[in-house]
Amino acid sequence: AGDHAHLDAGVPGRGDGRPGLRARRIDDADDGEQRQLVQLIQQIRRRVERLRVEVLAGEGQHAHPLRRQPLVLLGRNLLDRQIVDLHGNKVVRVNDLRLAEFDSALRLTGVDVSQQALLRRLGLEKSLGRLLRLLRRSLPEKTIPWNFVAPLEVQRSDLKLTVTASQLSELHPTDIADIIEQMEPQHRERILDILGTFTAAESLSEIEPGKQADVIEDLSETRVSNLLEAMPPDEATDILALLPRDKAERLLNIMGVREAGIIRELLGYEEDTAGGRMTPEFLSVPSSYTARETMRYLRENAPGAETLYYVYVEDNEGRLKGVVSLRDLLRSSQEEAVEEFMHRDVISANVAEDQESVADTMSRYNFLALPVVDDDNIIKGIITVDDMIDVLREEAIEDLSHLGGLELQEPGAAPSLRTRLPSILITLLGGLAAALLVSAFEQRLIPYISLVFFIPLVLRASQDIGIVSQAVVLEEIGGKEPGAREIARLVWKEMRVVLLISLGLAVLVGVVAALWEDYARFGLTVALTLFTTVVLGTAVGICIPLISRRVKGELRYTQARF
């Protein structure tokens, strides 16, 4: 496999006449064994490019045939190529191979994917190894047994992909999605092709939204439409929303009429609203149904429902009238009408309601699902708790982005520049204004030039404490619209803490300044300046975002650095 290949070469048993397996490192052997092993390596070097090895999986000293696979050229088809680690559920690069002799034949027992293996092949293992030992560090070896390995591709027309559907079907769709995300584009399509439509659809829906469009680009439109039809409508809608309008329209035209109609309706809602998050796959029954009829309805329609925890009760015009849980159905009399034991005070969300508000409602009442209704109280769908977990994560990232004056998920250089430029310009203008203010008192500051030494400390303390206080207040408010009384209570609660911190800092810095200049009035001046600046800066930092929340759009988020 190379000049410095790490080979576990087999050595016959100790005089018992039986072939055995004994893996040894070259640097662990004595001089005689080293010469034998070096000769063996030289022989392998001459033969490895033409050597066809029947790949046999095995572990440790009990290597034995577990499965037979097509013939593979080791140096050409495995070394320096990507493989799927079926044990770790990821794509890795083969840096070296482990071979062992068993029953007078060379067997491939595993692949080495560690950095140490790559250094070994480059001839740098010993020199860097000494350096790492001096630093008391080491590069761990990472060998994957062959039965946990599936090569992605070999350079033969009749052997393109050796990852089998049976191997991938044992993995969770989320793990398959992780593997697909790490693959090169030319391999993604092949992985999805060998999966069943349902498994491929589940895996595609678990891929990160930013990469779903890239994966779809590698597939034919017919294949994509089949996968979208197999997905829940809300997940298919999320994927289509990432695509260009013309391509999304072509995919919808290929799909079935019913599925395309549902997705078109969902696409009509804003992405960050309850309508954009809901799924139309819910269970509802007329109020005239009995418990027995409802249970029969559940058994017949359970496969197509998003959740079975709640059954919603509608009147004759489809308006939401009540809700019953599965527990209610099991505890009630079989002939009793659901109208008699349903919960009439139903908490629901409007299709236009903000997703963060919906998440707060579900968190407050510990709901597993929440019905979504239109202005006429007609139920349009439900939002499940797993969707709200994603919402809370997205909202947290968005709040952090706006608080820092940037986007943590910026799609490119131009949007990134547009997002950051306003805050940078305001920071620049603020610094210039501070410089002009100081220069206006230049003549008065010259006799007290030591005051200038403390200006960075005062400004930095005001900024840091103000950012923390602003974050605390915004976290308390969340996505709610509190009244003036609640806002005043929150501001006073935070300002009390700031007053105590400012007073402590002022006393500490004032003492240091007084000792610095050996002048008590100098220390008092610095202390009062620090206390006043921190308190006023924090008050302004809290009030500006609270006022700007009344503004719609992105301006409602005021960045901390302002």
C-alpha positions as CSV (number, residue, x, y, z in Angstrom):
1,A,0.0,0.0,0.0
2,G,3.0,2.3,0.1
3,D,6.6,2.6,1.3
4,H,5.5,3.1,4.9
5,A,2.4,1.0,4.8
6,H,1.2,-0.3,8.1
7,L,0.6,-4.0,7.5
8,D,-0.4,-6.6,10.1
9,A,1.5,-9.4,8.6
10,G,0.8,-13.0,9.7
11,V,3.5,-15.1,11.2
12,P,3.1,-18.9,11.4
13,G,2.4,-20.5,14.8
14,R,5.2,-21.5,17.2
15,G,6.2,-24.9,15.9
16,D,2.9,-26.6,16.4
17,G,2.5,-27.1,12.6
18,R,-0.7,-25.2,12.5
19,P,-1.1,-21.9,10.7
20,G,-2.1,-19.1,13.0
21,L,-2.7,-15.4,13.1
22,R,-0.4,-13.1,14.9
23,A,-0.5,-9.4,14.1
24,R,2.7,-7.5,14.8
25,R,3.9,-3.9,14.3
26,I,7.3,-3.6,12.6
27,D,8.7,-1.4,15.3
28,D,7.7,-4.0,17.9
29,A,9.6,-6.9,16.3
30,D,13.2,-7.9,16.8
31,D,15.9,-7.6,14.1
32,G,15.2,-10.9,12.5
33,E,11.5,-10.5,12.4
34,Q,11.9,-6.9,11.1
35,R,14.0,-8.2,8.1
36,Q,11.3,-10.8,7.4
37,L,8.5,-8.3,7.6
38,V,10.4,-5.7,5.4
39,Q,10.8,-8.4,2.8
40,L,7.1,-9.2,3.0
41,I,6.2,-5.5,2.5
42,Q,8.5,-5.3,-0.5
43,Q,6.7,-8.3,-2.0
44,I,3.3,-6.8,-1.3
45,R,4.4,-3.4,-2.9
46,R,5.2,-5.2,-6.2
47,R,2.0,-7.2,-6.1
48,V,-0.6,-4.9,-4.5
49,E,-1.7,-3.1,-7.7
50,R,-2.4,-6.5,-9.4
51,L,-3.3,-8.5,-6.4
52,R,-7.0,-9.4,-6.3
53,V,-8.0,-10.3,-2.8
54,E,-11.2,-12.0,-1.8
55,V,-12.4,-9.5,0.8
56,L,-13.1,-11.3,4.0
57,A,-14.4,-9.6,7.1
58,G,-12.9,-10.5,10.5
59,E,-11.9,-9.1,13.8
60,G,-8.9,-9.5,16.1
61,Q,-7.2,-12.9,16.0
62,H,-10.3,-14.8,14.9
63,A,-10.5,-13.5,11.4
64,H,-12.8,-15.7,9.4
65,P,-15.1,-15.3,6.4
66,L,-18.3,-13.5,7.3
67,R,-19.4,-12.4,3.9
68,R,-18.1,-12.6,0.4
69,Q,-17.9,-9.5,-1.8
70,P,-16.7,-8.8,-5.3
71,L,-13.0,-8.8,-6.0
72,V,-11.4,-5.5,-5.1
73,L,-8.0,-4.0,-6.0
74,L,-6.7,-2.8,-2.7
75,G,-4.3,-0.1,-3.8
76,R,-6.6,1.2,-6.5
77,N,-10.1,0.8,-5.1
78,L,-9.7,1.3,-1.4
79,L,-6.6,3.3,-0.5
80,D,-7.2,7.1,-0.4
81,R,-10.9,6.6,-1.1
82,Q,-14.1,7.3,0.8
83,I,-15.9,4.5,2.6
84,V,-19.0,4.3,4.7
85,D,-18.3,3.4,8.4
86,L,-21.5,1.4,9.1
87,H,-20.6,1.4,12.8
88,G,-20.0,5.1,13.3
89,N,-22.6,6.1,10.6
90,K,-20.2,8.4,8.7
91,V,-18.1,8.7,5.6
92,V,-14.3,8.5,6.2
93,R,-11.2,8.3,4.1
94,V,-9.0,5.2,4.0
95,N,-5.4,6.2,4.9
96,D,-4.0,2.6,5.3
97,L,-4.9,-1.0,5.2
98,R,-4.6,-3.8,7.8
99,L,-3.6,-7.1,6.3
100,A,-2.9,-10.4,8.2
101,E,-1.9,-13.9,7.1
102,F,-4.3,-16.6,8.1
103,D,-4.2,-20.2,6.7
104,S,-1.4,-19.2,4.4
105,A,-3.4,-16.4,2.8
106,L,-3.5,-12.7,3.2
107,R,-6.7,-11.4,4.6
108,L,-7.9,-7.8,4.8
109,T,-9.1,-7.3,8.4
110,G,-9.7,-3.6,8.6
111,V,-8.9,-0.1,7.3
112,D,-7.0,2.6,9.2
113,V,-8.6,6.0,9.0
114,S,-6.4,7.8,11.5
115,Q,-4.1,10.7,11.0
116,Q,-1.2,8.6,12.2
117,A,-1.7,6.2,9.2
118,L,-1.4,9.1,6.8
119,L,1.8,10.4,8.5
120,R,3.1,6.8,8.3
121,R,2.6,6.7,4.6
122,L,4.3,10.1,4.2
123,G,7.3,9.0,6.2
124,L,6.7,11.5,8.9
125,E,5.4,9.2,11.7
126,K,8.7,8.8,13.6
127,S,9.8,12.5,13.5
128,L,6.4,13.8,14.4
129,G,6.0,11.0,16.9
130,R,9.1,12.2,18.8
131,L,7.8,15.7,18.8
132,L,4.4,14.6,20.1
133,R,6.0,12.5,22.8
134,L,7.9,15.6,24.0
135,L,4.6,17.4,24.2
136,R,3.1,14.4,25.9
137,R,0.5,14.1,23.2
138,S,-0.3,11.3,20.8
139,L,-2.3,10.6,17.7
140,P,-4.7,7.8,18.4
141,E,-5.1,4.9,15.9
142,K,-8.5,4.3,14.5
143,T,-9.0,1.0,12.7
144,I,-12.4,0.0,11.5
145,P,-13.0,-3.7,11.2
146,W,-13.9,-4.7,7.6
147,N,-17.3,-6.0,8.6
148,F,-18.2,-2.4,9.5
149,V,-16.9,-1.0,6.2
150,A,-18.7,-0.5,2.9
151,P,-16.7,1.0,0.0
152,L,-18.5,3.8,-1.9
153,E,-17.1,3.3,-5.4
154,V,-14.5,1.3,-7.3
155,Q,-13.2,2.1,-10.7
156,R,-14.8,-0.7,-12.6
157,S,-17.9,-0.6,-14.8
158,D,-19.4,-3.7,-13.3
159,L,-18.8,-2.7,-9.7
160,K,-20.0,0.8,-8.9
161,L,-21.4,0.6,-5.4
162,T,-20.9,-2.0,-2.7
163,V,-23.0,-0.4,0.0
164,T,-26.1,-2.6,0.0
165,A,-29.7,-1.8,0.8
166,S,-29.7,-4.3,3.6
167,Q,-26.7,-2.6,5.2
168,L,-28.3,0.8,5.1
169,S,-31.8,-0.4,6.1
170,E,-30.4,-1.3,9.5
171,L,-29.5,2.4,10.1
172,H,-31.9,5.1,11.3
173,P,-33.0,7.6,8.6
174,T,-31.2,10.4,10.6
175,D,-27.9,8.4,10.4
176,I,-28.4,7.8,6.7
177,A,-29.0,11.5,6.3
178,D,-25.7,12.2,8.1
179,I,-23.9,9.8,5.7
180,I,-25.5,11.4,2.6
181,E,-24.5,14.9,3.8
182,Q,-20.8,13.9,4.0
183,M,-20.8,12.3,0.5
184,E,-19.6,13.7,-2.7
185,P,-22.4,14.7,-5.1
186,Q,-21.8,11.8,-7.4
187,H,-22.4,9.3,-4.6
188,R,-25.6,10.8,-3.1
189,E,-27.8,9.7,-6.0
190,R,-26.5,6.1,-5.8
191,I,-27.2,5.8,-2.1
192,L,-30.8,7.1,-2.6
193,D,-31.3,4.8,-5.5
194,I,-30.6,1.6,-3.6
195,L,-32.9,2.7,-0.8
196,G,-36.6,2.1,-0.9
197,T,-38.8,5.1,-1.7
198,F,-40.1,5.4,1.9
199,T,-36.7,5.1,3.5
200,A,-35.1,7.5,1.0
201,A,-37.9,10.0,1.6
202,E,-37.4,9.8,5.4
203,S,-33.7,10.2,5.0
204,L,-34.1,13.2,2.6
205,S,-36.4,14.9,5.1
206,E,-33.7,14.5,7.8
207,I,-31.0,16.2,5.8
208,E,-30.1,19.8,6.9
209,P,-32.3,22.3,5.0
210,G,-29.3,24.0,3.5
211,K,-28.2,20.8,1.8
212,Q,-31.5,19.4,0.7
213,A,-31.6,21.5,-2.4
214,D,-28.1,20.4,-3.3
215,V,-29.1,16.7,-3.0
216,I,-32.3,17.2,-5.0
217,E,-30.3,18.9,-7.8
218,D,-28.5,15.5,-8.4
219,L,-31.8,13.6,-8.8
220,S,-34.2,13.4,-11.7
221,E,-37.4,15.3,-11.4
222,T,-39.5,12.1,-11.5
223,R,-37.5,10.6,-8.7
224,V,-37.8,13.8,-6.6
225,S,-41.6,13.9,-7.1
226,N,-41.9,10.3,-6.0
227,L,-39.9,11.1,-2.8
228,L,-42.0,14.2,-2.1
229,E,-45.2,12.2,-2.4
230,A,-43.9,9.7,0.1
231,M,-43.1,12.5,2.6
232,P,-45.5,14.1,5.1
233,P,-47.0,17.2,3.3
234,D,-45.4,19.7,5.7
235,E,-41.9,18.3,5.1
236,A,-42.4,18.2,1.3
237,T,-43.6,21.8,1.5
238,D,-40.4,22.9,3.4
239,I,-38.2,21.3,0.7
240,L,-40.2,22.8,-2.2
241,A,-39.9,26.2,-0.6
242,L,-36.1,26.0,-0.9
243,L,-36.3,25.4,-4.7
244,P,-36.6,28.0,-7.5
245,R,-40.3,28.7,-8.3
246,D,-40.2,27.2,-11.8
247,K,-38.6,23.9,-10.6
248,A,-41.0,23.6,-7.7
249,E,-43.9,24.1,-10.1
250,R,-42.6,21.4,-12.4
251,L,-42.3,19.0,-9.5
252,L,-45.9,19.8,-8.4
253,N,-47.2,19.1,-11.9
254,I,-45.6,15.7,-11.9
255,M,-47.0,14.8,-8.5
256,G,-50.5,13.4,-7.9
257,V,-53.4,15.8,-8.0
258,R,-54.3,15.3,-4.3
259,E,-50.8,15.5,-2.9
260,A,-50.0,18.6,-5.1
261,G,-53.2,20.3,-4.0
262,I,-52.3,19.9,-0.3
263,I,-48.8,21.2,-0.8
264,R,-50.0,24.2,-2.8
265,E,-52.3,25.1,0.0
266,L,-49.5,24.9,2.5
267,L,-47.2,26.9,0.3
268,G,-49.7,29.7,0.4
269,Y,-49.0,30.4,4.1
270,E,-46.0,32.4,5.4
271,E,-43.1,30.1,6.4
272,D,-42.8,31.4,10.0
273,T,-46.6,31.1,10.8
274,A,-48.7,28.3,12.2
275,G,-50.1,27.7,8.7
276,G,-46.6,27.3,7.3
277,R,-45.6,24.8,10.1
278,M,-48.8,22.7,10.3
279,T,-49.5,19.3,8.7
280,P,-52.9,18.5,7.3
281,E,-52.6,14.8,8.4
282,F,-54.8,14.8,11.5
283,L,-57.7,12.8,12.8
284,S,-61.2,14.3,13.2
285,V,-64.7,12.9,13.7
286,P,-68.2,14.3,13.7
287,S,-69.7,15.1,17.1
288,S,-72.3,12.4,16.5
289,Y,-69.7,9.5,16.6
290,T,-69.7,7.2,19.5
291,A,-66.5,6.0,21.2
292,R,-66.8,2.6,19.4
293,E,-67.1,4.3,16.0
294,T,-64.2,6.6,16.8
295,M,-62.0,3.7,17.8
296,R,-62.8,2.0,14.5
297,Y,-62.1,5.2,12.7
298,L,-58.7,5.4,14.4
299,R,-57.8,1.8,13.4
300,E,-58.7,2.5,9.8
301,N,-56.9,5.9,9.5
302,A,-54.0,5.5,11.9
303,P,-51.3,4.8,9.2
304,G,-51.8,8.2,7.5
305,A,-52.1,10.3,10.7
306,E,-49.2,12.4,12.1
307,T,-50.2,11.6,15.7
308,L,-52.8,9.4,17.5
309,Y,-52.8,11.2,20.8
310,Y,-55.7,13.5,20.0
311,V,-58.9,13.2,18.0
312,Y,-60.6,16.5,17.1
313,V,-64.4,16.8,17.1
314,E,-66.1,18.9,14.4
315,D,-69.6,20.1,13.9
316,N,-71.6,19.6,10.7
317,E,-69.8,22.6,9.0
318,G,-66.3,21.4,9.9
319,R,-65.7,23.9,12.7
320,L,-63.6,22.8,15.7
321,K,-66.0,21.9,18.5
322,G,-63.9,19.8,20.9
323,V,-61.1,17.3,21.4
324,V,-60.7,13.9,22.9
325,S,-57.6,12.1,23.9
326,L,-56.8,8.4,23.4
327,R,-57.1,8.0,27.1
328,D,-60.6,9.5,27.1
329,L,-61.7,7.0,24.4
330,L,-60.3,4.0,26.3
331,R,-62.0,5.0,29.6
332,S,-65.4,5.9,28.2
333,S,-68.4,3.7,27.5
334,Q,-68.3,2.3,23.9
335,E,-71.8,3.5,23.1
336,E,-71.3,7.0,24.5
337,A,-71.1,9.9,22.0
338,V,-67.8,11.7,21.9
339,E,-69.8,15.0,22.3
340,E,-70.6,13.9,25.9
341,F,-67.1,13.5,27.1
342,M,-65.0,15.7,24.8
343,H,-63.1,18.8,26.1
344,R,-65.0,21.8,24.8
345,D,-62.5,24.5,25.8
346,V,-60.0,23.8,23.0
347,I,-56.8,25.9,22.8
348,S,-55.9,26.4,19.2
349,A,-53.7,28.6,16.9
350,N,-54.7,30.7,14.0
351,V,-53.1,30.0,10.6
352,A,-51.5,33.4,10.6
353,E,-50.2,33.2,14.2
354,D,-46.4,33.5,14.6
355,Q,-44.6,30.2,15.1
356,E,-42.8,31.5,18.2
357,S,-46.1,32.3,19.9
358,V,-47.3,28.8,19.0
359,A,-44.2,27.3,20.5
360,D,-44.8,29.2,23.7
361,T,-48.4,28.0,23.9
362,M,-47.4,24.3,23.5
363,S,-44.6,24.7,26.0
364,R,-47.0,26.4,28.5
365,Y,-49.7,23.7,28.3
366,N,-47.4,20.7,27.6
367,F,-49.3,19.8,24.4
368,L,-48.1,17.1,22.1
369,A,-50.1,18.6,19.3
370,L,-52.0,21.8,18.7
371,P,-54.9,22.3,16.2
372,V,-54.6,25.2,13.7
373,V,-57.8,26.9,12.6
374,D,-58.7,29.7,10.2
375,D,-60.7,32.8,10.9
376,D,-64.0,30.7,10.8
377,N,-62.7,28.2,13.3
378,I,-62.4,25.5,10.7
379,I,-59.5,23.2,11.5
380,K,-56.9,23.2,8.8
381,G,-54.2,21.1,10.4
382,I,-52.1,20.4,13.5
383,I,-48.7,21.3,14.7
384,T,-46.8,18.6,16.6
385,V,-44.2,18.9,19.3
386,D,-41.3,17.8,17.2
387,D,-42.0,20.7,14.8
388,M,-41.9,23.1,17.7
389,I,-38.5,21.8,18.9
390,D,-37.2,22.9,15.5
391,V,-38.9,26.2,15.9
392,L,-37.4,26.9,19.3
393,R,-34.0,26.1,18.0
394,E,-34.4,28.3,14.9
395,E,-35.8,31.2,17.0
396,A,-32.9,30.9,19.5
397,I,-30.4,31.1,16.6
398,E,-32.3,34.0,15.1
399,D,-32.3,35.9,18.4
400,L,-28.6,35.4,18.8
401,S,-28.0,36.5,15.3
402,H,-29.9,39.8,15.7
403,L,-28.4,40.4,19.1
404,G,-24.9,40.1,17.7
405,G,-25.7,42.1,14.6
406,L,-25.2,39.2,12.1
407,E,-26.8,36.1,10.7
408,L,-25.5,32.8,11.9
409,Q,-26.9,31.0,8.9
410,E,-25.9,33.5,6.2
411,P,-26.4,32.1,2.7
412,G,-23.5,33.9,1.0
413,A,-21.1,36.8,1.0
414,A,-23.4,39.5,-0.3
415,P,-26.2,38.8,2.2
416,S,-23.6,38.6,5.0
417,L,-22.2,42.0,4.0
418,R,-25.7,43.6,3.8
419,T,-26.5,42.3,7.3
420,R,-23.3,43.3,9.0
421,L,-22.6,46.6,7.3
422,P,-25.3,48.7,9.2
423,S,-24.1,47.7,12.6
424,I,-20.4,48.2,11.7
425,L,-21.2,51.7,10.3
426,I,-23.1,52.7,13.5
427,T,-20.2,51.4,15.6
428,L,-17.8,53.5,13.5
429,L,-20.0,56.6,13.8
430,G,-20.3,56.1,17.6
431,G,-16.6,55.9,17.9
432,L,-16.1,59.0,15.9
433,A,-18.7,60.9,18.0
434,A,-16.9,59.8,21.2
435,A,-13.6,61.0,19.7
436,L,-15.1,64.4,18.8
437,L,-16.6,64.7,22.3
438,V,-13.2,64.1,23.9
439,S,-11.4,66.5,21.6
440,A,-13.9,69.3,22.5
441,F,-12.5,69.2,26.0
442,E,-8.9,68.8,24.9
443,Q,-7.6,71.9,26.8
444,R,-9.3,70.9,30.0
445,L,-8.1,67.3,29.8
446,I,-4.4,68.2,29.3
447,P,-3.8,68.9,33.1
448,Y,-5.7,65.6,33.9
449,I,-4.3,63.5,31.1
450,S,-4.5,60.4,33.4
451,L,-8.3,60.5,33.0
452,V,-7.8,59.3,29.4
453,F,-6.2,56.1,30.6
454,F,-9.5,55.0,32.1
455,I,-11.8,55.8,29.2
456,P,-11.4,52.3,27.5
457,L,-12.2,50.7,30.9
458,V,-15.4,52.8,31.3
459,L,-16.6,52.2,27.8
460,R,-15.9,48.5,27.9
461,A,-17.6,48.0,31.3
462,S,-20.7,49.9,30.0
463,Q,-20.9,47.8,26.8
464,D,-20.5,44.4,28.5
465,I,-22.9,45.0,31.3
466,G,-25.4,46.6,28.9
467,I,-25.3,43.6,26.5
468,V,-25.9,41.2,29.3
469,S,-28.8,43.2,30.7
470,Q,-30.4,43.6,27.3
471,A,-30.2,39.8,26.7
472,V,-31.8,39.1,30.1
473,V,-34.7,41.4,29.4
474,L,-35.3,40.1,25.9
475,E,-35.1,36.5,27.1
476,E,-37.8,37.3,29.8
477,I,-40.1,38.8,27.2
478,G,-39.4,36.2,24.4
479,G,-42.0,36.3,21.7
480,K,-44.7,37.8,23.9
481,E,-46.1,41.3,23.8
482,P,-46.1,42.3,27.5
483,G,-47.9,45.3,28.8
484,A,-46.3,48.5,30.2
485,R,-46.6,47.2,33.8
486,E,-44.7,44.0,33.1
487,I,-42.0,45.8,31.1
488,A,-41.5,48.2,34.0
489,R,-41.2,45.4,36.4
490,L,-38.6,43.6,34.3
491,V,-36.6,46.8,33.7
492,W,-36.6,47.6,37.4
493,K,-35.6,44.1,38.4
494,E,-32.6,44.2,36.0
495,M,-31.6,47.8,36.9
496,R,-31.4,46.8,40.6
497,V,-28.7,44.3,39.7
498,V,-26.9,46.8,37.5
499,L,-26.9,49.4,40.2
500,L,-25.2,47.0,42.6
501,I,-22.7,45.9,40.0
502,S,-21.9,49.5,39.0
503,L,-21.5,50.6,42.6
504,G,-19.1,47.7,43.3
505,L,-17.0,48.4,40.1
506,A,-17.0,52.2,40.8
507,V,-15.6,51.7,44.3
508,L,-13.0,49.2,43.2
509,V,-11.8,51.3,40.2
510,G,-12.0,54.6,42.2
511,V,-9.7,53.2,44.8
512,V,-7.2,52.0,42.1
513,A,-7.4,55.4,40.4
514,A,-6.8,57.3,43.7
515,L,-3.8,55.2,44.5
516,W,-2.5,55.6,40.9
517,E,-2.4,59.4,41.1
518,D,-2.2,59.6,44.9
519,Y,-5.1,62.0,44.6
520,A,-8.5,61.2,46.3
521,R,-10.6,63.6,44.1
522,F,-9.2,61.9,41.0
523,G,-10.4,58.5,42.2
524,L,-13.8,60.0,43.0
525,T,-14.1,61.4,39.5
526,V,-13.3,58.1,37.9
527,A,-15.7,56.2,40.1
528,L,-18.6,58.6,39.5
529,T,-17.9,58.5,35.7
530,L,-17.9,54.7,35.7
531,F,-21.0,54.4,37.8
532,T,-23.0,57.0,35.7
533,T,-21.8,55.6,32.3
534,V,-22.7,52.0,33.1
535,V,-26.2,52.8,34.5
536,L,-27.1,55.1,31.7
537,G,-25.6,52.8,29.0
538,T,-27.6,49.9,30.4
539,A,-30.8,51.8,30.6
540,V,-30.5,53.0,27.0
541,G,-29.5,49.5,25.9
542,I,-32.6,48.0,27.5
543,C,-35.1,50.7,26.3
544,I,-34.1,50.9,22.7
545,P,-35.0,47.2,21.8
546,L,-38.2,47.4,23.8
547,I,-39.3,50.5,21.8
548,S,-38.1,49.0,18.5
549,R,-40.2,45.9,19.1
550,R,-43.2,48.0,18.0
551,V,-41.6,48.2,14.5
552,K,-42.5,45.5,12.1
553,G,-39.8,43.6,10.1
554,E,-36.1,43.2,10.9
555,L,-35.9,46.6,12.6
556,R,-37.8,45.2,15.5
557,Y,-34.6,43.4,16.5
558,T,-32.1,46.0,17.8
559,Q,-28.6,44.7,17.9
560,A,-26.6,44.8,21.1
561,R,-23.7,46.8,19.7
562,F,-26.0,49.7,18.8
